[in-house]
Amino acid sequence: MNKDAPVIKVSHVGRAFGSKLVLDDISLQVEKAETFGILGPSGSGKTTLVKMLTGIDETSSGEIHVLGVKMPKLAMLQQIGYMAQSDALYTELSAKENLEFFASLYGLKGEQRTRRIKAVMELVNLEEHLRKGVAQYSGGMKRRLSLAIALLHEPPLLILDEPTVGIDPVLRLSIWNELRALNKKGTTIVLTTHVMDEAEKCDRLAMIRDGKLLAVDTPDGLLQATGTASIEEAFLYYGGVRS
Ligand SMILES: Nc1ncnc2c1ncn2[C@@H]1O[C@H](COP(=O)(O)OP(=O)(O)OP(=O)(O)O)[C@@H](O)[C@H]1O
């Protein structure tokens, strides 16, 4: 793969459910080591888009390439750390068992597996709850465990659907610091968010509404284009209504 090729290339993508067009002619690119935010009101199509980026869902029209590979492609799961909006955890198992399950899916074994489980649980501040049953976890703890799982195999691409919902501000900051550190090491990060101060931390933002891509630019570029003073105002300029 050309090292300067985009990590994600979305070309004229549409997605319909029955007769309802949920995404309409979306084209965008995400470059290596970018933090790319997807911002849009509730129901605008953000989750639908990220599911297609991961290969969980298929496009109705157009094409998506990730790391040069046409999606969907099962083998790409090794390259992608995905944190879904609703936690995909086995609640009847402990956190450790969940992590071990996903580690084996990603081919992590032995000492490396133990080391990575410890590292990601420290990162999300759950190391003391490793052996606890997930059924006993709070909503925020489940989000943190989901993030830990997404980071487990040190994927070059992280796709995070509202990663910090239900996470307190102190931990949110430490998670952002870690995302920044990963980013500096070359990890590409795509995330959806409703949180404006998170949006401001992204290198570039895509604004979507009613399944249409309205703008893709740096936070500063969006402020200039809309003549607004904050991302929140820019978001409202594009007709967003916060959910
Ligand atoms: N499997 C499905 N079948 C039918 N409609 C769907 C399906 N999945 C999503 N939709 C519809 O697609 C639209 C976009 O949904 P999506 O979840 O992508 O929005 P979103 O921007 O992620 O919203 P939120 O911020 O609330 O999570 C909604 O109208 C939703 O009802």
PDBQT file of the ligand as one rigid body, heavy atoms in Angstrom, charges set to zero:
ROOT
HETATM    1  N1  LIG A 301     -31.313  -1.258  10.621  1.00  0.00    +0.000 N 
HETATM    2  C1  LIG A 301     -32.048  -0.171  10.375  1.00  0.00    +0.000 A 
HETATM    3  N2  LIG A 301     -33.263  -0.279   9.787  1.00  0.00    +0.000 NA
HETATM    4  C2  LIG A 301     -34.006   0.815   9.521  1.00  0.00    +0.000 A 
HETATM    5  N3  LIG A 301     -33.620   2.072   9.792  1.00  0.00    +0.000 NA
HETATM    6  C3  LIG A 301     -32.426   2.246  10.369  1.00  0.00    +0.000 A 
HETATM    7  C4  LIG A 301     -31.578   1.144  10.691  1.00  0.00    +0.000 A 
HETATM    8  N4  LIG A 301     -30.446   1.627  11.254  1.00  0.00    +0.000 NA
HETATM    9  C5  LIG A 301     -30.584   2.962  11.285  1.00  0.00    +0.000 A 
HETATM   10  N5  LIG A 301     -31.779   3.345  10.746  1.00  0.00    +0.000 N 
HETATM   11  C6  LIG A 301     -32.256   4.723  10.600  1.00  0.00    +0.000 C 
HETATM   12  O1  LIG A 301     -31.237   5.461   9.994  1.00  0.00    +0.000 OA
HETATM   13  C7  LIG A 301     -31.218   6.794  10.484  1.00  0.00    +0.000 C 
HETATM   14  C8  LIG A 301     -29.822   7.128  10.966  1.00  0.00    +0.000 C 
HETATM   15  O2  LIG A 301     -29.539   6.372  12.123  1.00  0.00    +0.000 OA
HETATM   16  P1  LIG A 301     -28.111   6.400  12.835  1.00  0.00    +0.000 P 
HETATM   17  O3  LIG A 301     -28.172   5.479  13.993  1.00  0.00    +0.000 OA
HETATM   18  O4  LIG A 301     -27.064   6.179  11.819  1.00  0.00    +0.000 OA
HETATM   19  O5  LIG A 301     -28.047   7.911  13.341  1.00  0.00    +0.000 OA
HETATM   20  P2  LIG A 301     -27.018   8.628  14.306  1.00  0.00    +0.000 P 
HETATM   21  O6  LIG A 301     -26.620   9.883  13.634  1.00  0.00    +0.000 OA
HETATM   22  O7  LIG A 301     -25.940   7.683  14.686  1.00  0.00    +0.000 OA
HETATM   23  O8  LIG A 301     -27.921   8.956  15.578  1.00  0.00    +0.000 OA
HETATM   24  P3  LIG A 301     -27.532   9.036  17.149  1.00  0.00    +0.000 P 
HETATM   25  O9  LIG A 301     -26.668  10.241  17.324  1.00  0.00    +0.000 OA
HETATM   26  O10 LIG A 301     -28.867   9.192  17.821  1.00  0.00    +0.000 OA
HETATM   27  O11 LIG A 301     -26.843   7.769  17.488  1.00  0.00    +0.000 OA
HETATM   28  C9  LIG A 301     -32.291   6.862  11.560  1.00  0.00    +0.000 C 
HETATM   29  O12 LIG A 301     -33.440   7.432  10.998  1.00  0.00    +0.000 OA
HETATM   30  C10 LIG A 301     -32.513   5.424  11.928  1.00  0.00    +0.000 C 
HETATM   31  O13 LIG A 301     -33.822   5.223  12.356  1.00  0.00    +0.000 OA
ENDROOT
TORSDOF 0
